[in-house]
Amino acid sequence: MRFWNNIEKYLDIIIAVVIGYVLVKFIDNYSYFFQEISSVVKIVSPFIYAFIIAYILNPLMSFFERRLKLKRIYSLILTYTMIIGLIILLAIYFIPELVTSILDMIKNAPQFMTDFQGWVDNILKHEDVQNIKQYLNFDTSFITSKGTTIVINILNTFMERILSFTNIIIKWVFGFIISIYVLADKERFIKAIKKITIFIFKEKNGNNIIKLVSNLDRMIGVYIGIKAIDSMIIGIIAFIGLSILGSPYVLVLALVVGITNMIPYFGPFIGMSVAFIINIFISPFKALLVLVFLFLLQQFDGWYLDPKLIGGKVGLSPFLIILAVTIGGGLYGVLGMILAVPIMAVVKIYLDKLLNKSIE
C-alpha cells in the first residue's frame, strides 16, 4: 500500500518525464514521423477529397431540397448529374482549347520577344532617345534572351502544374464517388463529429469549438460562394471584351482575370498585368486598349458588382481585408489569400465580443 502511495506522490513527475522523453524522441526523429504522417495522408487522401467535394456540393444539394422540395436521393442525382455534365463540357471544349493556347504561347514566345524588341528598337532610333541611350549605356539585346526565357519558364511551369494535376485525378475520382455517400448521410457525419468534439474537449469547450466552426462555415460559404459568382461574371465579361478587342489567347486571359479576381484588391492587378504583358508582344496599342478595358471592368466590379453581391456581409474595413490577404498569402499562397477574408471576419466577430465583454 505504501508503495502505491509513493507512486501516486511522484506520478506527476513520472508523467512529465515520459512526455519529455517522447517529445525529445519526436524532435530527434521528426523527419521519420512526418514521413509516416505523409504516407497516412496519401493513403486516406481520397476520403479527404471526398469531404472537400461534399462540402463544396452541399449548398447546391441543399438548394434543391429546400427550394424544389426534392427528396435527398433526387437532390443527389440532380446535383451530380449537373456536375458530371459540366465536367464533360469542360473536358470536351474548355481544357483542350486551354492546353492548345498555352502550347501555342510557348511556341511563339521567341517570336513575340523578337517583335517586341523590334518595336523597342524603332523607338530608340529617335535622336533624343539615342542620346539618352548612349548616356546610360543601355543595351536592348537582353530583351529577347532574358524575356523569352522568363516567359517560357512561366508557361512551362503552368503546363507542369496541369500535367501534375492529372496524376491525382484518380484519387479525385475516388473522392468524387465517396462524396456521394458523405452527402447522402451528412447529418450522421455531422452528429458523429460533434459527439467526438464534445468527448475530447468536454461539453463547454466542445460547444464553443462547434460554434466557431459553424461561424467559419457560414462566413466561408457566403463569401467564397458569392465571390465565385462575382468572378465568373467578371471572367465572362472579360472574355467578351477581349474577343471584341481582338486580343490573342482570349480564353486563357479571361480565365486568369476570373481566377485572380477571387483575390481582393491585389488579384485584379495581377489579371490586368498578365493580359497587358501578353498583348504588348503583339501590339503595344492593343495592349493599352486591353489595360484600359480591364481597368474599367475592375472599377465596375469594385464600385458596383462586388458591393451589390457581397455588400457588408463580411463586415471588414479595406485595411483589415488588405492585412488579411497579405498574411494569408504569405502563409499559404493563393489559397490563403482567398480564405483570409472570411477567416479574418470570424476573428473580428470574436474579438469584438471579447472587447465588449471587457468594457462591460
C-alpha positions as CSV (number, residue, x, y, z in Angstrom):
1,M,0.0,0.0,0.0
2,R,2.8,2.3,0.9
3,F,4.4,1.5,-2.4
4,W,1.4,2.7,-4.4
5,N,1.2,5.9,-2.2
6,N,4.8,6.7,-3.2
7,I,4.0,6.1,-6.8
8,E,1.0,8.4,-6.7
9,K,3.1,11.0,-4.9
10,Y,5.6,11.2,-7.8
11,L,3.1,10.4,-10.5
12,D,3.1,14.0,-12.0
13,I,6.9,13.9,-12.1
14,I,6.9,10.5,-13.9
15,I,4.3,11.7,-16.4
16,A,6.3,14.8,-17.1
17,V,9.5,12.8,-17.6
18,V,7.7,10.4,-20.0
19,I,6.2,13.3,-22.0
20,G,9.6,15.0,-22.1
21,Y,11.2,11.8,-23.4
22,V,8.6,11.3,-26.1
23,L,9.0,14.9,-27.2
24,V,12.8,14.6,-27.4
25,K,12.4,11.4,-29.4
26,F,9.9,13.1,-31.7
27,I,12.2,16.1,-32.3
28,D,15.2,13.8,-32.9
29,N,13.2,11.8,-35.4
30,Y,10.9,14.4,-36.8
31,S,11.6,13.5,-40.4
32,Y,10.6,9.9,-39.8
33,F,7.4,10.9,-38.1
34,F,6.5,13.5,-40.8
35,Q,7.2,10.9,-43.4
36,E,4.9,8.4,-41.7
37,I,2.2,11.1,-41.4
38,S,2.6,12.0,-45.1
39,S,2.2,8.3,-46.0
40,V,-1.0,8.1,-44.0
41,V,-2.4,11.3,-45.6
42,K,-1.6,9.9,-49.1
43,I,-3.5,6.7,-48.2
44,V,-6.6,8.5,-46.9
45,S,-6.4,11.3,-49.4
46,P,-9.5,10.1,-51.4
47,F,-11.5,10.4,-48.2
48,I,-10.1,13.9,-47.6
49,Y,-11.1,14.9,-51.2
50,A,-14.5,13.3,-50.6
51,F,-15.2,15.6,-47.7
52,I,-13.9,18.6,-49.6
53,I,-16.1,17.8,-52.6
54,A,-19.1,17.1,-50.4
55,Y,-18.6,20.5,-48.6
56,I,-18.5,22.3,-52.0
57,L,-21.6,20.5,-53.4
58,N,-23.7,20.6,-50.2
59,P,-25.1,24.1,-50.9
60,L,-26.3,23.0,-54.3
61,M,-27.9,19.9,-53.0
62,S,-29.5,21.8,-50.1
63,F,-30.9,24.3,-52.6
64,F,-32.7,21.5,-54.5
65,E,-34.0,20.1,-51.2
66,R,-35.3,23.5,-49.8
67,R,-36.5,25.3,-52.9
68,L,-37.6,22.4,-55.1
69,K,-38.8,20.3,-52.2
70,L,-37.0,17.2,-53.6
71,K,-36.1,14.2,-51.5
72,R,-32.4,13.6,-50.7
73,I,-32.0,10.9,-53.4
74,Y,-33.4,13.0,-56.2
75,S,-31.4,16.1,-55.0
76,L,-28.2,13.9,-55.1
77,I,-29.0,12.6,-58.6
78,L,-29.7,16.1,-59.9
79,T,-26.6,17.6,-58.2
80,Y,-24.2,15.0,-59.5
81,T,-25.8,14.9,-63.0
82,M,-25.2,18.7,-63.3
83,I,-21.6,18.4,-62.1
84,I,-20.8,15.5,-64.3
85,G,-22.3,17.3,-67.3
86,L,-20.2,20.4,-66.5
87,I,-17.0,18.2,-66.2
88,I,-17.8,16.6,-69.6
89,L,-18.3,20.0,-71.2
90,L,-15.0,21.3,-69.8
91,A,-13.2,18.1,-70.9
92,I,-14.5,18.4,-74.5
93,Y,-14.4,22.1,-75.2
94,F,-12.5,24.1,-72.5
95,I,-9.5,22.1,-71.4
96,P,-8.2,21.2,-74.9
97,E,-8.5,24.8,-76.0
98,L,-6.7,26.0,-72.9
99,V,-3.8,23.5,-73.4
100,T,-3.6,24.4,-77.1
101,S,-3.4,28.1,-76.3
102,I,-0.6,27.6,-73.7
103,L,1.4,25.4,-76.1
104,D,0.9,28.0,-78.8
105,M,2.2,30.7,-76.5
106,I,5.3,28.6,-75.6
107,K,6.0,28.0,-79.3
108,N,5.5,31.7,-80.3
109,A,7.3,33.2,-77.2
110,P,10.6,33.8,-79.0
111,Q,8.9,35.5,-82.0
112,F,6.8,37.7,-79.6
113,M,10.0,38.8,-77.9
114,T,11.8,39.5,-81.2
115,D,8.8,41.6,-82.4
116,F,8.7,43.4,-79.1
117,Q,12.4,44.2,-79.3
118,G,12.0,45.4,-82.8
119,W,9.3,47.8,-81.6
120,V,11.6,49.0,-78.8
121,D,14.5,49.5,-81.2
122,N,12.3,51.6,-83.5
123,I,11.6,53.9,-80.6
124,L,15.2,54.0,-79.6
125,K,16.2,55.2,-83.1
126,H,14.7,58.6,-82.3
127,E,17.5,61.2,-81.9
128,D,16.6,62.2,-78.4
129,V,16.3,58.6,-77.2
130,Q,19.6,57.7,-78.8
131,N,21.3,60.4,-76.7
132,I,19.8,59.1,-73.6
133,K,20.7,55.5,-74.6
134,Q,24.4,56.4,-75.2
135,Y,24.5,58.4,-71.9
136,L,23.1,55.5,-69.9
137,N,25.0,52.8,-71.9
138,F,21.7,50.9,-72.3
139,D,21.8,47.7,-74.3
140,T,18.5,46.3,-75.6
141,S,19.8,42.9,-76.7
142,F,19.0,41.4,-73.4
143,I,15.2,41.8,-74.0
144,T,14.9,38.9,-76.4
145,S,17.2,36.5,-74.5
146,K,16.0,37.2,-71.0
147,G,12.4,37.9,-71.8
148,T,12.0,34.8,-73.9
149,T,13.5,32.7,-71.1
150,I,11.2,34.2,-68.4
151,V,8.0,33.8,-70.5
152,I,8.8,30.2,-71.5
153,N,9.7,29.3,-67.9
154,I,6.4,30.7,-66.6
155,L,4.4,28.9,-69.3
156,N,6.3,25.6,-68.8
157,T,5.7,25.8,-65.0
158,F,2.0,26.3,-65.7
159,M,1.9,23.3,-68.0
160,E,3.8,21.2,-65.5
161,R,1.2,22.1,-62.9
162,I,-1.6,21.0,-65.3
163,L,0.2,17.7,-66.0
164,S,1.0,17.0,-62.4
165,F,-2.7,17.6,-61.5
166,T,-3.6,14.8,-63.9
167,N,-1.5,12.4,-61.7
168,I,-4.0,12.8,-58.8
169,I,-7.2,12.7,-61.0
170,I,-7.7,9.0,-60.0
171,K,-7.8,10.0,-56.3
172,W,-10.2,12.8,-57.0
173,V,-12.4,10.4,-58.9
174,F,-12.5,8.1,-55.9
175,G,-13.1,11.1,-53.7
176,F,-16.0,12.2,-56.0
177,I,-17.6,8.7,-55.7
178,I,-17.1,8.6,-51.9
179,S,-18.6,12.1,-51.6
180,I,-22.0,10.8,-52.8
181,Y,-22.1,8.6,-49.6
182,V,-20.9,11.5,-47.5
183,L,-23.7,13.8,-48.7
184,A,-26.3,11.1,-48.5
185,D,-25.6,10.7,-44.8
186,K,-24.2,14.2,-44.0
187,E,-26.4,14.5,-40.8
188,R,-24.9,11.3,-39.4
189,F,-21.4,12.5,-40.1
190,I,-22.0,16.0,-38.6
191,K,-23.6,14.4,-35.5
192,A,-20.6,12.0,-35.1
193,I,-18.1,14.8,-35.4
194,K,-20.0,16.9,-32.8
195,K,-20.0,13.9,-30.4
196,I,-16.3,13.3,-30.8
197,T,-15.5,17.0,-30.4
198,I,-17.5,17.2,-27.1
199,F,-16.0,13.9,-25.9
200,I,-12.4,15.2,-26.4
201,F,-12.9,18.8,-25.3
202,K,-15.8,18.4,-22.8
203,E,-19.2,20.0,-23.2
204,K,-18.4,23.7,-22.7
205,N,-15.3,23.9,-24.8
206,G,-16.7,21.4,-27.3
207,N,-19.8,23.6,-27.9
208,N,-17.6,26.7,-28.3
209,I,-15.5,24.9,-30.9
210,I,-18.6,23.7,-32.7
211,K,-20.0,27.2,-32.7
212,L,-16.6,28.6,-34.0
213,V,-16.5,26.1,-36.9
214,S,-20.2,26.8,-37.6
215,N,-19.4,30.6,-37.9
216,L,-16.4,29.8,-40.1
217,D,-18.5,27.5,-42.3
218,R,-21.2,30.2,-42.7
219,M,-18.8,33.0,-43.4
220,I,-16.7,31.0,-45.9
221,G,-19.8,29.7,-47.6
222,V,-21.3,33.1,-48.0
223,Y,-18.1,34.9,-49.1
224,I,-16.5,32.2,-51.3
225,G,-19.8,31.3,-53.0
226,I,-20.8,34.9,-53.8
227,K,-17.2,35.9,-54.7
228,A,-17.1,32.9,-57.1
229,I,-20.3,34.1,-58.8
230,D,-18.8,37.6,-59.0
231,S,-15.6,36.4,-60.5
232,M,-17.4,34.2,-63.0
233,I,-19.4,37.2,-64.2
234,I,-16.2,39.3,-64.5
235,G,-14.5,36.4,-66.4
236,I,-17.4,36.2,-68.9
237,I,-17.4,39.9,-69.5
238,A,-13.6,39.9,-69.9
239,F,-13.9,37.1,-72.4
240,I,-16.5,39.1,-74.5
241,G,-14.5,42.3,-74.2
242,L,-11.1,40.8,-75.1
243,S,-12.7,39.0,-78.1
244,I,-14.1,42.3,-79.4
245,L,-10.7,43.9,-78.9
246,G,-9.1,41.1,-80.9
247,S,-6.8,40.0,-78.1
248,P,-4.9,36.7,-78.6
249,Y,-5.4,33.8,-76.2
250,V,-8.8,35.2,-75.0
251,L,-9.8,32.0,-73.1
252,V,-6.5,31.9,-71.1
253,L,-6.6,35.6,-70.3
254,A,-10.3,35.6,-69.3
255,L,-9.6,32.6,-67.1
256,V,-6.7,34.4,-65.5
257,V,-8.8,37.5,-64.9
258,G,-11.6,35.5,-63.4
259,I,-9.5,33.4,-61.1
260,T,-7.3,36.4,-59.9
261,N,-10.5,38.4,-59.2
262,M,-11.1,36.0,-56.3
263,I,-8.2,37.7,-54.5
264,P,-9.4,41.0,-53.0
265,Y,-7.5,44.2,-54.1
266,F,-4.3,42.5,-55.4
267,G,-5.9,40.0,-57.7
268,P,-7.4,42.3,-60.3
269,F,-3.9,44.0,-60.8
270,I,-2.4,40.5,-61.4
271,G,-5.0,39.8,-64.1
272,M,-4.6,43.1,-65.8
273,S,-0.8,42.8,-65.8
274,V,-0.8,39.3,-67.4
275,A,-3.2,40.5,-70.1
276,F,-1.2,43.6,-70.8
277,I,2.2,41.7,-71.0
278,I,0.8,39.1,-73.4
279,N,-0.7,41.7,-75.6
280,I,2.3,44.1,-75.7
281,F,4.2,41.4,-77.6
282,I,1.5,41.5,-80.3
283,S,0.7,45.2,-80.4
284,P,1.6,47.9,-77.8
285,F,-1.5,49.9,-78.8
286,K,-3.8,46.8,-78.4
287,A,-2.1,46.2,-75.0
288,L,-3.0,49.7,-73.9
289,L,-6.6,49.2,-75.0
290,V,-6.8,45.8,-73.1
291,L,-5.3,47.5,-70.0
292,V,-7.9,50.3,-70.1
293,F,-10.7,47.9,-70.7
294,L,-9.7,45.6,-67.8
295,F,-9.1,48.6,-65.5
296,L,-12.7,49.9,-66.3
297,L,-14.0,46.4,-65.8
298,Q,-12.4,46.2,-62.3
299,Q,-13.8,49.6,-61.4
300,F,-17.3,48.3,-62.4
301,D,-16.7,45.3,-60.2
302,G,-15.3,47.2,-57.2
303,W,-17.8,50.0,-57.2
304,Y,-21.0,48.2,-58.3
305,L,-21.0,44.4,-58.8
306,D,-19.0,43.4,-55.8
307,P,-20.9,45.6,-53.3
308,K,-24.2,44.6,-54.9
309,L,-23.5,40.9,-54.4
310,I,-21.3,40.8,-51.2
311,G,-22.4,44.1,-49.6
312,G,-21.5,44.3,-45.9
313,K,-21.7,40.5,-45.4
314,V,-18.1,40.2,-44.2
315,G,-18.1,43.4,-42.2
316,L,-14.4,44.2,-42.7
317,S,-12.7,47.6,-43.5
318,P,-10.4,47.8,-46.5
319,F,-7.4,47.9,-44.1
320,L,-8.4,44.6,-42.5
321,I,-9.0,43.0,-45.8
322,I,-5.6,44.0,-47.2
323,L,-4.0,42.9,-43.9
324,A,-5.8,39.5,-44.1
325,V,-4.9,39.0,-47.7
326,T,-1.2,39.9,-47.1
327,I,-0.9,37.5,-44.1
328,G,-2.9,34.7,-45.8
329,G,-0.8,35.0,-49.0
330,G,2.5,35.0,-47.0
331,L,1.5,31.8,-45.1
332,Y,-0.5,29.8,-47.7
333,G,-0.1,31.4,-51.1
334,V,-3.2,31.9,-53.3
335,L,-5.5,29.7,-51.2
336,G,-4.5,31.7,-48.1
337,M,-5.4,34.9,-49.9
338,I,-8.8,33.7,-50.9
339,L,-9.7,32.2,-47.4
340,A,-8.1,35.0,-45.4
341,V,-11.0,37.4,-45.7
342,P,-13.8,35.2,-44.3
343,I,-11.4,33.9,-41.6
344,M,-10.5,37.4,-40.6
345,A,-14.2,38.3,-40.5
346,V,-14.8,35.5,-37.9
347,V,-11.8,36.5,-35.9
348,K,-13.1,40.1,-35.8
349,I,-16.5,38.9,-34.6
350,Y,-14.9,37.1,-31.6
351,L,-12.5,40.0,-30.9
352,D,-15.4,42.4,-30.9
353,K,-17.3,40.2,-28.4
354,L,-14.2,39.9,-26.2
355,L,-13.7,43.6,-26.2
356,N,-17.3,44.4,-25.5
357,K,-17.3,41.9,-22.5
358,S,-14.1,43.6,-21.1
359,I,-15.7,47.0,-21.3
360,E,-18.9,45.9,-19.6
